[in-house]
Amino acid sequence: MKTAVEELSPTRVKLTVEVPFEELGESMQAAYKKVAQQVRVPGFRPGKVPARIIEQRFGRAVVLEETLNDAVPKLYSQAVDESEIFPVSQPDIEVTKIEDGEQVEFTAEVDIRPNFDVPDFADIEVTVETAEVADDDIDSQLDSLRQRFATLSGVERPAATGDYVVMDLAAAIDGKNIEEQQASEVSYEVGAGSVLQGLDDTLEGMSAEEEKSFTSTLVGGENAGEEAEITVSVKSVKEKVLPELDDEFAQLASEFDTLEELRDSLRGQVRRNKLIDQVMQAREKAMDALLGKLDIPLPDSALTTEIDARKHNLEHQIAESGLSKEAFFRLYQTTEEDRYKEFDEAAAKALKTGFVLDKIAKQEELGVSESELTNFVVRRAMELNVAPNTLAQHLADNDQLTLAMVEIVRDKAKSVVGDAAKVTDEAGNEVDLKAIYTEINPPSEEESEDEAPAAEQPAAQ
């Protein structure tokens, strides 16, 4: 087989592949067997029709077509491997010459990963937030805990922002009640930001047993997008009561006996989180700095695929929410136009980042060990709240283990870039990422005795 590569653009090539006919022998035999199974010839059992009878009855062209259907995809893959290109789209293949008994020629146009060199990233300097733990950080954590253990107490006063009301809701269009828009005994925090515009303004100042109406646009159901008269009836008003910050609360909210012990524990957790944040920031900022040094042309087809995937996920989110498009974007305080613009920018960056990380992974000869793959599956299973074995089986059944390994290798490549950078915090202090790895994941006793390398680095969030 002989392959010629023509560069159509920095991101697209045309392969011209010439194949001597003798190299099609295996595919030719498979074609005869397939045709023999499909045709019916008197005097012969299915699958037992001789090759010469097939050609006499149905013509040589039928066999050649089946031969090429079997051979061309394999030959294309072989040509790609020999040409050392990296396709990022499905090829446009055309058989351009068939000389029976002599040779076959076909062309394949395909988008490829552009050829580029990764610049030196050892001189990159980045600044990250400090890891200093302040009293305000601990107070914020304690406040979050108090919110989790808060109780609701009924009050004899009008509702205010932050209060909870129990209410009935009804909607009518032109005086006709919309059955699917009726709701009873709904608990709602005033000021939470309902997608039903006007609800928060109406509730504020209402008391128990009071009823009010306002006009708003329905956000879900068959009448989504239509204007309706909304009637809200408040059944009760309750305020949130936070527990006292004392030893008793510490015992309620944790395994500690005293508030001081709880504060010390939270201080350690906050420091660990800040250290992990420093690592993540260092990697992301170093990667952004490296990307800034590169001007890489992006294949149109790959970029379109990346953007379309984001749009599909957005459509799925909207459908799952049960909201109209307008209400969905209002809830997230954005617009469809702004979200699509974000997709264009994010898709281009993701594609460029993937190309660069794959190149670094190859240069550094990074791979994936069995333990790394296992740890990845366990972490992802925890995030999805499924059993690790279930997720592992799902990945295997859907041929997604390779994608998982790509993700692991790219994360390792990103850590290579981050580790090479000079990192300082906002106070001007040098940040030693390797020391952070050791503090977050201390080595075992056996590793300490042998002065083993730093423990496994934290995974990218």
C-alpha positions in Angstrom: 0.0 0.0 0.0 1.2 3.5 -0.9 -0.1 6.7 0.8 0.5 10.3 -0.2 -0.5 13.2 2.1 -1.6 16.5 0.7 -2.1 19.4 3.2 -5.3 21.3 2.3 -5.0 23.6 5.3 -3.2 23.5 8.6 -6.1 21.5 10.0 -7.2 19.4 7.0 -5.4 16.9 4.8 -6.2 14.7 1.8 -4.8 11.1 1.8 -4.4 9.4 -1.5 -4.1 5.6 -1.0 -3.1 3.1 -3.7 -3.6 -0.5 -2.9 -2.3 -3.5 -5.0 -5.1 -5.9 -5.6 -3.4 -8.8 -3.9 -3.7 -6.9 -0.6 -7.5 -7.2 -0.9 -7.5 -11.0 -0.8 -8.9 -11.4 2.8 -11.6 -8.8 2.2 -12.4 -10.4 -1.2 -13.0 -13.8 0.5 -15.1 -12.2 3.1 -17.2 -10.5 0.4 -17.8 -13.8 -1.4 -19.0 -15.4 1.8 -21.3 -12.4 2.6 -22.9 -12.4 -0.9 -23.2 -16.2 -0.8 -25.2 -15.9 2.5 -27.5 -13.3 0.9 -28.4 -14.8 -2.5 -30.5 -17.8 -3.3 -29.4 -20.0 -6.3 -31.3 -23.2 -7.1 -29.2 -26.3 -6.4 -27.0 -24.6 -3.8 -27.5 -24.2 0.0 -27.3 -20.7 1.4 -23.7 -19.8 2.0 -22.4 -22.5 -0.3 -22.8 -20.8 -3.7 -19.4 -20.9 -5.5 -17.6 -17.7 -6.4 -17.8 -18.3 -10.2 -21.6 -18.8 -9.9 -22.0 -15.6 -7.9 -20.0 -13.7 -10.6 -22.0 -15.3 -13.4 -25.4 -14.6 -11.8 -24.9 -11.3 -10.1 -21.8 -9.8 -11.6 -18.3 -9.1 -10.4 -19.3 -5.5 -9.4 -21.4 -6.8 -6.5 -18.3 -8.6 -5.1 -16.0 -5.7 -5.6 -18.4 -3.4 -3.8 -18.6 -5.6 -0.8 -14.8 -6.1 -0.9 -14.3 -2.3 -0.7 -16.9 -1.8 2.0 -14.9 -4.2 4.1 -11.3 -3.2 3.1 -11.4 0.6 2.8 -12.1 1.4 6.5 -9.2 -0.8 7.5 -6.9 0.6 4.9 -7.8 4.1 5.9 -6.8 3.4 9.5 -3.6 1.8 8.3 -2.8 4.9 6.2 -3.5 7.2 9.1 -1.1 5.2 11.3 1.6 5.3 8.7 1.2 9.0 8.0 1.4 9.9 11.7 -1.6 12.3 11.5 -4.2 12.7 14.2 -7.7 12.8 12.8 -10.4 14.8 14.7 -13.3 14.1 12.4 -14.9 11.4 10.3 -13.2 11.2 6.9 -14.8 12.0 3.5 -13.8 8.9 1.5 -14.1 8.5 -2.2 -13.0 5.5 -4.3 -11.3 7.1 -7.3 -10.0 4.1 -9.3 -10.8 0.4 -9.5 -8.5 -1.6 -11.8 -9.8 -5.2 -11.3 -6.9 -7.5 -10.6 -4.4 -4.6 -10.6 -5.1 -1.9 -8.0 -7.6 0.2 -6.1 -7.2 3.9 -5.3 -9.2 6.0 -2.9 -8.9 9.4 -1.3 -9.8 10.5 2.2 -10.2 14.1 3.3 -10.2 14.6 7.1 -9.7 17.3 9.7 -6.6 16.8 11.8 -5.0 18.1 14.9 -2.7 20.9 13.8 1.0 20.5 14.0 2.7 22.7 16.6 5.5 22.8 19.2 4.9 23.3 22.9 6.9 26.3 24.0 9.0 26.2 27.2 6.8 26.6 30.2 9.5 26.6 32.9 9.6 30.4 32.9 5.9 30.8 33.7 5.1 32.8 36.8 1.7 32.8 38.4 0.1 34.3 41.5 -2.4 32.5 43.7 -4.5 33.4 46.7 -2.9 33.1 50.1 -3.6 30.1 52.3 -3.8 32.1 55.5 -6.8 31.1 57.6 -8.6 34.1 59.2 -11.1 34.1 62.0 -13.7 35.3 59.4 -13.1 32.0 57.5 -14.0 30.0 60.6 -17.0 32.2 61.4 -18.3 31.6 57.9 -18.0 27.8 58.3 -19.7 28.0 61.6 -22.5 30.1 60.2 -23.1 27.5 57.4 -23.3 24.8 60.1 -25.8 26.9 62.1 -27.9 27.4 58.9 -28.0 23.6 58.5 -29.3 23.1 62.1 -31.7 26.1 62.1 -35.3 25.6 63.0 -38.5 27.5 61.9 -40.7 29.2 64.4 -44.1 30.7 63.6 -44.4 34.5 64.0 -47.4 36.8 64.3 -46.1 39.5 61.9 -45.9 40.2 58.1 -43.4 38.2 56.1 -39.9 39.7 55.5 -37.0 38.6 53.3 -35.5 35.4 54.8 -38.8 34.2 56.3 -40.5 31.1 55.2 -44.2 31.1 54.2 -46.6 28.2 53.6 -48.9 29.2 50.8 -51.4 28.1 48.2 -51.0 29.3 44.6 -53.5 29.5 41.8 -53.3 30.9 38.2 -56.0 32.1 35.9 -56.1 33.3 32.3 -59.1 35.4 31.2 -60.8 34.4 34.4 -60.4 30.6 33.8 -58.3 28.7 36.3 -55.4 26.7 35.0 -55.6 23.4 36.7 -51.9 22.4 36.3 -50.8 25.7 37.8 -52.6 25.1 41.2 -50.4 24.3 44.2 -51.2 23.8 47.9 -49.2 24.0 51.1 -46.0 25.2 49.3 -43.1 26.1 51.6 -41.0 29.0 50.2 -38.3 31.3 51.5 -39.2 34.9 50.8 -36.5 36.6 48.6 -35.1 33.3 47.3 -35.6 34.5 43.8 -38.6 32.6 42.3 -38.7 32.2 38.5 -42.3 33.5 38.9 -41.7 37.2 38.6 -43.5 39.3 41.2 -43.9 36.5 43.8 -41.2 37.8 46.2 -42.5 41.4 46.0 -46.0 40.2 46.6 -45.1 38.0 49.6 -43.1 40.6 51.4 -45.4 42.3 53.9 -48.1 39.6 53.7 -49.4 38.0 56.9 -51.0 34.6 57.7 -54.5 34.2 56.3 -53.9 37.1 53.8 -54.6 36.7 50.0 -53.2 38.8 47.2 -53.1 38.7 43.4 -50.6 39.9 40.8 -49.9 39.5 37.1 -47.0 37.4 35.9 -45.8 35.2 33.0 -46.2 31.5 33.5 -42.9 29.6 33.3 -43.9 26.0 32.8 -46.7 23.7 31.5 -48.9 24.1 28.4 -49.4 27.8 29.0 -45.7 28.7 29.5 -45.0 32.2 28.3 -48.6 33.4 28.7 -49.6 36.1 31.1 -51.8 35.0 34.0 -53.3 36.4 37.2 -51.6 34.7 40.1 -53.4 34.4 43.4 -51.3 33.7 46.5 -52.8 32.8 49.9 -50.4 32.8 52.8 -51.2 30.1 55.4 -48.4 30.8 57.9 -45.2 32.9 58.3 -42.2 31.4 60.0 -38.8 32.8 60.8 -35.5 30.9 60.8 -34.0 30.5 64.3 -30.3 29.7 64.5 -28.9 27.7 67.4 -26.7 29.4 69.9 -23.0 29.1 69.2 -21.8 27.1 72.2 -20.5 23.7 73.4 -24.0 22.2 73.1 -24.1 23.2 69.4 -20.7 21.7 68.9 -21.9 18.4 70.2 -25.0 18.6 68.1 -23.2 19.4 64.8 -20.0 17.4 65.2 -18.2 14.7 67.1 -16.5 17.3 69.3 -17.4 18.2 72.9 -16.5 21.9 72.9 -16.9 24.8 70.5 -13.1 25.4 70.7 -12.4 21.9 69.5 -14.9 22.4 66.6 -13.2 25.6 65.6 -9.8 24.0 65.6 -11.1 21.2 63.4 -12.7 23.7 61.0 -9.4 25.7 60.9 -7.7 22.5 59.6 -10.4 21.9 57.0 -10.2 25.5 55.8 -6.4 25.4 55.5 -6.6 22.1 53.6 -9.2 23.6 51.2 -7.1 26.7 50.7 -4.0 24.7 49.9 -6.0 22.6 47.4 -7.3 25.8 45.9 -3.7 27.1 45.5 -2.8 24.0 43.6 -5.8 24.2 41.3 -5.2 28.0 40.7 -1.5 27.3 40.0 -2.4 24.7 37.4 -5.1 26.7 35.7 -3.2 29.9 35.6 0.0 28.3 34.4 -2.1 26.5 31.7 -3.7 29.8 30.7 -0.2 31.4 30.5 1.0 28.6 28.3 -2.0 28.8 26.0 -1.4 32.5 25.7 2.0 31.7 24.1 0.4 29.6 21.4 -1.7 30.5 18.3 -3.1 27.2 17.2 -5.6 26.9 14.3 -8.6 24.9 15.3 -10.4 22.4 12.9 -13.9 23.7 12.1 -15.6 20.3 12.4 -14.1 19.6 15.9 -15.0 23.1 17.1 -18.6 22.7 15.8 -18.9 19.3 17.5 -17.7 20.8 20.8 -20.2 23.7 20.6 -23.1 21.4 19.5 -22.4 19.1 22.5 -22.7 22.1 24.9 -25.9 23.3 23.2 -27.4 19.8 23.4 -26.6 19.7 27.2 -28.2 23.0 27.6 -31.4 21.9 25.8 -31.5 18.8 28.1 -31.1 21.0 31.2 -34.0 23.2 30.1 -36.2 20.2 29.3 -35.4 18.6 32.7 -36.2 21.9 34.5 -39.7 22.0 33.2 -39.3 25.7 32.6 -39.8 27.7 29.5 -36.5 29.0 27.9 -37.2 32.5 29.0 -37.8 31.4 32.6 -34.7 29.2 32.6 -32.4 32.0 31.5 -34.0 34.4 33.8 -33.4 32.0 36.7 -29.7 31.9 35.9 -29.6 35.6 35.2 -28.4 35.2 31.6 -29.7 35.1 28.1 -29.6 32.5 25.3 -27.3 34.8 23.3 -24.9 35.3 26.1 -24.8 31.5 26.9 -24.1 30.7 23.2 -21.3 33.2 23.2 -19.8 31.6 26.3 -20.1 28.2 24.5 -18.1 29.6 21.5 -15.3 30.8 23.8 -15.3 27.8 26.1 -15.3 25.3 23.2 -12.4 26.9 21.5 -10.4 27.0 24.8 -11.3 23.4 25.6 -10.2 22.2 22.2 -6.9 24.1 22.3 -6.2 22.9 25.8 -6.8 19.3 24.8 -4.4 19.5 21.9 -1.7 21.1 24.1 -2.1 18.6 27.0 -2.1 15.6 24.6 1.2 16.9 23.2 2.7 17.4 26.7 1.5 13.9 27.7 3.3 12.4 24.7 6.5 14.4 25.3 6.6 13.4 29.0 5.6 9.8 28.2 2.7 10.0 30.6 0.5 6.9 31.1 -2.2 5.6 33.3 -1.7 2.9 35.9 -4.4 0.5 37.0 -4.5 2.1 40.5 -4.9 5.6 38.9 -7.8 4.3 36.8 -9.4 2.7 39.9 -9.0 5.9 41.9 -10.6 7.9 39.1 -13.6 5.6 38.9 -14.0 5.6 42.7 -13.9 9.5 42.8 -16.3 9.9 39.9 -18.7 7.3 41.4 -18.8 9.3 44.7 -19.6 12.4 42.7 -22.4 10.6 40.9 -23.6 8.8 44.0 -23.3 5.4 42.4 -21.4 2.2 43.2 -17.9 2.2 41.8 -18.4 -1.3 40.2 -21.6 0.0 38.6 -19.8 2.9 37.1 -16.8 0.8 36.0 -19.2 -1.6 34.2 -21.0 1.3 32.5 -17.7 2.8 31.3 -16.6 -0.6 29.9 -20.0 -1.4 28.3 -20.0 2.0 26.5 -16.4 2.0 25.4 -15.7 5.0 27.7 -12.7 3.7 29.5 -10.4 5.2 26.9 -12.0 8.6 27.5 -11.5 8.2 31.2 -7.8 7.4 30.6 -7.5 10.5 28.4 -8.9 12.6 31.1 -6.5 11.2 33.7 -3.5 11.7 31.4 -4.5 15.3 30.6 -4.9 16.1 34.3 -1.3 14.7 34.9 0.0 16.8 32.0 -1.7 19.9 33.5 0.1 19.2 36.8 3.4 19.0 35.0 2.8 22.5 33.7 1.7 23.8 37.1 4.6 22.2 38.9 7.1 23.8 36.5 5.8 27.3 37.2 7.1 29.7 39.7 4.2 30.2 42.1 3.8 33.0 44.6 0.8 34.1 46.7 -0.8 37.5 46.8 1.3 38.4 49.8 4.5 37.7 47.8 5.4 34.4 49.5 6.7 31.5 47.4 4.3 28.6 47.2 5.9 25.1 47.2 3.4 22.8 45.5 5.3 19.7 46.3 5.2 20.6 50.0 1.5 21.1 49.7 1.1 17.6 48.1 3.0 16.1 51.1 0.9 18.1 53.7 -2.4 17.1 52.0 -1.4 13.4 51.5 1.3 12.6 54.0 3.4 9.5 53.0 2.9 6.3 54.9 5.5 5.0 57.4 7.0 2.7 54.8 7.4 5.5 52.3 8.9 7.8 55.0 11.5 5.3 55.9 12.6 5.0 52.3 12.3 8.7 51.7 9.7 8.0 49.1 8.5 10.7 46.6 5.7 13.0 47.6 2.3 11.5 47.9 -0.2 11.5 45.1 -1.1 14.9 44.0 -4.7 16.2 44.4 -6.9 15.6 41.4 -8.2 18.5 39.4 -11.6 19.7 40.5 
